[in-house]
Amino acid sequence: SDREEIAKYAKNYLPLLFNLYTSEKWNASRDPVRQSVFETIKRYLTITDHELCQQFFDKSLEKMKNTELDQTTLYENRV
C-alpha cells in the first residue's frame, strides 16, 4: 500500500524533518512552514515502525540531556 511504501523512507526523512523543526532559524512557533513540518512529523510517526520511533526518541532524549549538561557547564563557568 501507499502507507507502507512511504513508511520505508521514515528512517531517512524523519531526521531531516526533526532538524528542520528544531532549527534555530524559526523566530515564531506559529511560523506556517514550521507548523507544516510539525504536522508532517506527526503523520510520519503514525506509519513508522514502533522500534524505529523508539530509536528516534532515545536519540532525541540523549541529545536533550547533553544540551542541558552543556548549558549547565556554561552557566557554572560564568558564575
URVENTA-V889146 format. One record per residue. N is the residue number from 1. RES is the residue in one small letter. D_CENTER is the distance of its C-alpha to the mean C-alpha in Angstrom with 2 decimals. Layout:
# URVENTA-V889146
((N & RES & D_CENTER) (N & RES & D_CENTER))
This chain:
# URVENTA-V889146
((1 & s & 25.86) (2 & d & 23.42) (3 & r & 20.63) (4 & e & 21.25) (5 & e & 21.42) (6 & i & 18.09) (7 & a & 16.46) (8 & k & 17.79) (9 & y & 15.35) (10 & a & 12.12) (11 & k & 11.98) (12 & n & 12.27) (13 & y & 10.45) (14 & l & 7.09) (15 & p & 6.30) (16 & l & 8.03) (17 & l & 6.47) (18 & f & 2.94) (19 & n & 5.95) (20 & l & 7.99) (21 & y & 6.58) (22 & t & 6.60) (23 & s & 9.73) (24 & e & 12.82) (25 & k & 14.89) (26 & w & 14.21) (27 & n & 17.26) (28 & a & 17.10) (29 & s & 14.67) (30 & r & 16.96) (31 & d & 16.59) (32 & p & 17.16) (33 & v & 15.01) (34 & r & 11.94) (35 & q & 13.03) (36 & s & 13.47) (37 & v & 9.99) (38 & f & 8.94) (39 & e & 11.90) (40 & t & 11.18) (41 & i & 7.92) (42 & k & 10.27) (43 & r & 13.03) (44 & y & 11.58) (45 & l & 10.74) (46 & t & 14.40) (47 & i & 15.81) (48 & t & 13.87) (49 & d & 15.89) (50 & h & 15.52) (51 & e & 15.80) (52 & l & 12.92) (53 & c & 10.69) (54 & q & 12.30) (55 & q & 11.68) (56 & f & 7.89) (57 & f & 8.52) (58 & d & 11.17) (59 & k & 9.55) (60 & s & 6.96) (61 & l & 10.22) (62 & e & 12.22) (63 & k & 10.42) (64 & m & 10.82) (65 & k & 14.38) (66 & n & 15.18) (67 & t & 14.27) (68 & e & 16.47) (69 & l & 19.14) (70 & d & 19.18) (71 & q & 19.63) (72 & t & 22.29) (73 & t & 24.06) (74 & l & 24.16) (75 & y & 25.58) (76 & e & 28.11) (77 & n & 29.27) (78 & r & 30.01) (79 & v & 32.06))
